[in-house]
């Protein structure tokens, strides 16, 4: 005996979906065919800005912005998976060089201001009276010209 046939299919039932096509064995583990590569990852804009500011600001205070933007870009790249890690690293390195150059120039200025202060302190007969009576031989002697 056979099972009785249903009189009519239920209206909510749909026919089964077709099976996906089989994957050929030669395609497993190989890249897709020519022309079908996935699009490249987008480059983080902060990383590009860090590199540009780092290059422009190697020897001036703008380089610190390259350092800051590079740190922010590296964090965002780690979170989102975007490209541009090399740009961010370049901005960080050049930013540190810019920060070191700022320290150098500040120390350079302090050195020359202190040397000028010492030079002015060496003058014993500083003229305080009438400028027409000033004796410039002291300045010439300090400069080694007299």
Buried (B, 14 or more C-beta within 10 A) or exposed (E): EEEEEEEEEEEEEEEEEEEEEEEEEEEEEEEEEEEEEEEEEEBBBBBBBBBBBBBBBBBEEBBBBBBBBBBBBBEBBEEEEBEBBEBBBBBBBBBBBBBEBBEEEEEEEEEEEEEEEEEEEEEEEEEEEEEEEBEEEBEEEEEEEE
